[in-house]
């Protein structure tokens, strides 16, 4: 199993550089093709909702503001790409060129459309999609814990894993990996998808919350990983009265992990994706990269 295709969402916002750097870092390590995707929002497509009840002058003013923001974000995305291409001497290919198996290459792809749709379509044919934390909190276009609607849609509907990076780039990404293990379907899918990264790790710990006598033994996952050439150790803890997600992060910090692998939990409510409690807690508090699979 390998990661031949890595997609990184470079929206020109605060998390773009971290997403770009981590995707390139992983691409080098795994000899993957890295697709840096920037989706430019079409301002006019927002008019049916935004324009209702507004004067023509007000609509034009809003359009100008949206166009200016879109142009600024595109310029920043291109700047980051050019900066890293030069500094890192990146092997750059055209977006539509056929990838070469086992060869690291990077491309910058600029499309116009609705970001959740454009990212989701490409994520389904990628082995991993990388996002940077938005740095936002609260309601609006952002999801729970500062994750975007695009991130949540990709996590729950792409059938592929996602990696959420903190605002600051991380060196030696995944050198110490913590795996949050509860024996669930989501956790098992996350572990399987993360095998290429876990093989690269120098140290792997299986973090398990002891909540009942019927819990699946973490040693079973350690044996499974050993069969894939990954040496891991168990790290069990007894949760307290706080949020489980925050306690998992605390245990990962004690293990000095710079990558957390876990299942992504959620459900649909009125056709809007809603994160599960543990998932929301981890994503809102994490200061290390989080690899998730639903």
Secondary structure as GFF3:
##gff-version 3
##sequence-region A 1 294
A	DSSP	beta_strand	5	9	.	.	.	ID=ss1
A	DSSP	alpha_helix	16	30	.	.	.	ID=ss2
A	DSSP	beta_strand	33	40	.	.	.	ID=ss3
A	DSSP	three_ten_helix	43	46	.	.	.	ID=ss4
A	DSSP	alpha_helix	47	50	.	.	.	ID=ss5
A	DSSP	alpha_helix	56	87	.	.	.	ID=ss6
A	DSSP	beta_strand	105	112	.	.	.	ID=ss7
A	DSSP	alpha_helix	115	123	.	.	.	ID=ss8
A	DSSP	beta_strand	128	132	.	.	.	ID=ss9
A	DSSP	three_ten_helix	144	146	.	.	.	ID=ss10
A	DSSP	alpha_helix	149	157	.	.	.	ID=ss11
A	DSSP	beta_strand	162	165	.	.	.	ID=ss12
A	DSSP	beta_strand	176	180	.	.	.	ID=ss13
A	DSSP	alpha_helix	185	193	.	.	.	ID=ss14
A	DSSP	alpha_helix	195	200	.	.	.	ID=ss15
A	DSSP	beta_strand	203	209	.	.	.	ID=ss16
A	DSSP	alpha_helix	218	226	.	.	.	ID=ss17
A	DSSP	beta_strand	232	237	.	.	.	ID=ss18
A	DSSP	alpha_helix	244	254	.	.	.	ID=ss19
A	DSSP	beta_strand	259	263	.	.	.	ID=ss20
A	DSSP	beta_strand	266	269	.	.	.	ID=ss21
A	DSSP	beta_strand	272	275	.	.	.	ID=ss22
A	DSSP	alpha_helix	277	285	.	.	.	ID=ss23
A	DSSP	beta_strand	290	293	.	.	.	ID=ss24
###
